[in-house]
Amino acid sequence: MQEPGYLRPRQNAALTPGEETAIASACPGLVVDERDTCGAGNGLGSDALWGPARFVGTGYATDAALRHQASSGGVISMVLVHALESGLVDFIVQTGADDAVPTANSTGKSTGYADIFAAAGSRYTASAPLAELESWLQQSGRFAFVGKPCDVAALRARARTDPRINAKVPLMLAFFCAGIPSAAGTGRILDALGVDADEVIGFRYRGDGWPGYATATLRDGSNRRMTYADSWGDILSKELQFRCKICPDAVGNAADISCADAWYGDDRGYPSFEEAEGRSLVIARTRVGEALLAEARAAGRLVTAPLAIAEIAKMQPSQARRKKQILSRLAAMAVAGRPLPRYRGLRLWAAAARDTPVGQARSFAGLLRRFIQGRI
Ligand SMILES: Cc1cc2nc3c(=O)[nH]c(=O)nc-3n(C[C@H](O)[C@H](O)[C@H](O)COP(=O)(O)OP(=O)(O)OC[C@H]3O[C@@H](n4cnc5c(N)ncnc54)[C@H](O)[C@@H]3O)c2cc1C
């Protein structure tokens, strides 16, 4: 963990040429290559903003307690329950609150409903769910993996050269990701709540309602909480690491199923964060994802309703804008002499074509200005 609270890899031994190559071809800070998942390879084609989709819909878990506990409609958690109980996988690798530092994350093994229930909900702070990949691969049995879009892109990239991954990980789930805020951002929430970090014995970023509250549970049993609009909108969204601002796949293109908030628009067309019953946006991207979703629906675990792909932009306007502006941001990085990541198969030109020239110019100039001012 490095200031202001992001996880960074640290090299502590010399790497072999083979290890160097493996990192260079899979680290999503260096390369995101989705030609085989997003390109013609999957036989589907891919929407420039929202990626490949065999099914697009809104939905929720029929288990009311899980739906309430989860971040949105509990679809990710319910799909995991189904994958486990139907025997598709033997365990799940997913991320939840760290036992020692309740505001932080740790990745662990879920083997039943209670574990999945406990890990439900979004945690807006750094996670490294692939850090122990080798140990998960060495355990007996197959597992489902839940991660940020970059985690799933990295796992798919590793699968190209490590055949154990396709054999052992039949299911990869992702969520739309606006980016990882620093731990300092969480600290600002605690400050605003008037809470000393040492007094905190539990912390959730949201969930327990939709969107739910950022809630600190203190040693004396009391809770202090803040709305999602305040915690995400005013604090955490201002603490994102730079890599996330040039993320070419923040929507989980490489996952079997990707979920997000199916926000209802307010009168002005902006997402409303009024508390409501949870509703997820669900995109099944692969045959595996589509089949599992159909099974979970048939088993009565999920309810879904189809949605036209063009409707997603109304629920996720900032994700639409981000994808449209990746090329202009890369151009600003090039002009500023920064090293460029390699992005392949992500339809960045087609996405940029959906933006206005003014939007492109603003995004280019805004980022270039921040480089020149030394703010990045
Ligand atoms: C950093 C971050 C940014 C996000 N940005 C967006 C966004 O821009 N738009 C949007 O619609 N949704 C975003 N979400 C996702 C959203 O909050 C919901 O997770 C999503 O709608 C799925 O809801 P659900 O009810 O199906 O998930 P749940 O059933 O609640 O399951 C959530 C799953 O995510 C896993 N998880 C939670 N936090 C992390 C983490 N930090 N790292 C790895 N795994 C984790 C949990 O283990 C659990 O399996 C973000 C989530 C995070 C953590």
The ligand as a Tripos MOL2 file, in Angstrom:
@<TRIPOS>MOLECULE
LIG
   53    58     1     0     0
SMALL
NO_CHARGES

@<TRIPOS>ATOM
      1 C1        -14.3500    0.4470   -7.3760 C.3       1 LIG1
      2 C2        -15.7310    0.2240   -7.9210 C.ar      1 LIG1
      3 C3        -16.2290    1.0660   -8.9250 C.ar      1 LIG1
      4 C4        -17.5140    0.8630   -9.4670 C.ar      1 LIG1
      5 N1        -17.9720    1.6830  -10.4720 N.ar      1 LIG1
      6 C5        -19.1920    1.4550  -11.0030 C.ar      1 LIG1
      7 C6        -19.6840    2.2380  -12.1060 C.ar      1 LIG1
      8 O1        -18.9990    3.1160  -12.6410 O.2       1 LIG1
      9 N2        -20.9400    1.9970  -12.5660 N.ar      1 LIG1
     10 C7        -21.7020    1.0080  -12.0160 C.ar      1 LIG1
     11 O2        -22.8280    0.8330  -12.4500 O.2       1 LIG1
     12 N3        -21.2430    0.2130  -11.0390 N.ar      1 LIG1
     13 C8        -20.0210    0.4170  -10.5160 C.ar      1 LIG1
     14 N4        -19.5600   -0.3970   -9.5120 N.ar      1 LIG1
     15 C9        -20.2500   -1.6750   -9.2850 C.3       1 LIG1
     16 C10       -21.5460   -1.5690   -8.5890 C.3       1 LIG1
     17 O3        -21.2980   -0.8620   -7.4180 O.3       1 LIG1
     18 C11       -22.0820   -2.9690   -8.3150 C.3       1 LIG1
     19 O4        -21.0600   -3.7820   -7.8180 O.3       1 LIG1
     20 C12       -22.6470   -3.6540   -9.5060 C.3       1 LIG1
     21 O5        -23.7760   -2.9390   -9.9140 O.3       1 LIG1
     22 C13       -23.0320   -5.0890   -9.2090 C.3       1 LIG1
     23 O6        -24.0530   -5.1070   -8.2740 O.3       1 LIG1
     24 P1        -24.5810   -6.4620   -7.6760 P.3       1 LIG1
     25 O7        -25.6610   -6.1410   -6.6970 O.co2     1 LIG1
     26 O8        -24.8900   -7.4370   -8.7800 O.co2     1 LIG1
     27 O9        -23.2640   -6.9660   -6.9400 O.3       1 LIG1
     28 P2        -23.1200   -7.7470   -5.5700 P.3       1 LIG1
     29 O10       -24.0200   -8.9340   -5.5730 O.co2     1 LIG1
     30 O11       -23.1840   -6.7970   -4.4490 O.co2     1 LIG1
     31 O12       -21.6300   -8.2870   -5.7200 O.3       1 LIG1
     32 C14       -20.5450   -7.4080   -5.7710 C.3       1 LIG1
     33 C15       -19.3180   -8.2540   -6.0090 C.3       1 LIG1
     34 O13       -18.2060   -7.3970   -6.2120 O.3       1 LIG1
     35 C16       -17.1050   -7.8550   -5.4490 C.3       1 LIG1
     36 N5        -16.3330   -6.6530   -5.0760 N.ar      1 LIG1
     37 C17       -16.7610   -5.5880   -4.3580 C.ar      1 LIG1
     38 N6        -15.8000   -4.6480   -4.2710 N.ar      1 LIG1
     39 C18       -14.7410   -5.1350   -4.9360 C.ar      1 LIG1
     40 C19       -13.4440   -4.6280   -5.2000 C.ar      1 LIG1
     41 N7        -13.0180   -3.4370   -4.7560 N.pl3     1 LIG1
     42 N8        -12.5980   -5.4020   -5.9380 N.ar      1 LIG1
     43 C20       -12.9800   -6.6140   -6.3920 C.ar      1 LIG1
     44 N9        -14.2030   -7.1370   -6.1850 N.ar      1 LIG1
     45 C21       -15.0670   -6.4080   -5.4600 C.ar      1 LIG1
     46 C22       -17.6980   -8.5770   -4.2550 C.3       1 LIG1
     47 O14       -16.8430   -9.6020   -3.8090 O.3       1 LIG1
     48 C23       -18.9900   -9.1670   -4.8530 C.3       1 LIG1
     49 O15       -18.7570  -10.4530   -5.3710 O.3       1 LIG1
     50 C24       -18.3020   -0.2090   -8.9660 C.ar      1 LIG1
     51 C25       -17.8090   -1.0490   -7.9600 C.ar      1 LIG1
     52 C26       -16.5340   -0.8420   -7.4300 C.ar      1 LIG1
     53 C27       -16.0230   -1.7620   -6.3630 C.3       1 LIG1
@<TRIPOS>BOND
     1     1     2 1
     2     2     3 ar
     3     2    52 ar
     4     3     4 ar
     5     4     5 ar
     6     4    50 ar
     7     5     6 ar
     8     6     7 ar
     9     6    13 1
    10     7     8 2
    11     7     9 ar
    12     9    10 ar
    13    10    11 2
    14    10    12 ar
    15    12    13 ar
    16    13    14 ar
    17    14    15 1
    18    14    50 ar
    19    15    16 1
    20    16    17 1
    21    16    18 1
    22    18    19 1
    23    18    20 1
    24    20    21 1
    25    20    22 1
    26    22    23 1
    27    23    24 1
    28    24    25 2
    29    24    26 1
    30    24    27 1
    31    27    28 1
    32    28    29 2
    33    28    30 1
    34    28    31 1
    35    31    32 1
    36    32    33 1
    37    33    34 1
    38    33    48 1
    39    34    35 1
    40    35    36 1
    41    35    46 1
    42    36    37 ar
    43    36    45 ar
    44    37    38 ar
    45    38    39 ar
    46    39    40 ar
    47    39    45 ar
    48    40    41 1
    49    40    42 ar
    50    42    43 ar
    51    43    44 ar
    52    44    45 ar
    53    46    47 1
    54    46    48 1
    55    48    49 1
    56    50    51 ar
    57    51    52 ar
    58    52    53 1
@<TRIPOS>SUBSTRUCTURE
     1 LIG1         1 GROUP 0 **** ****
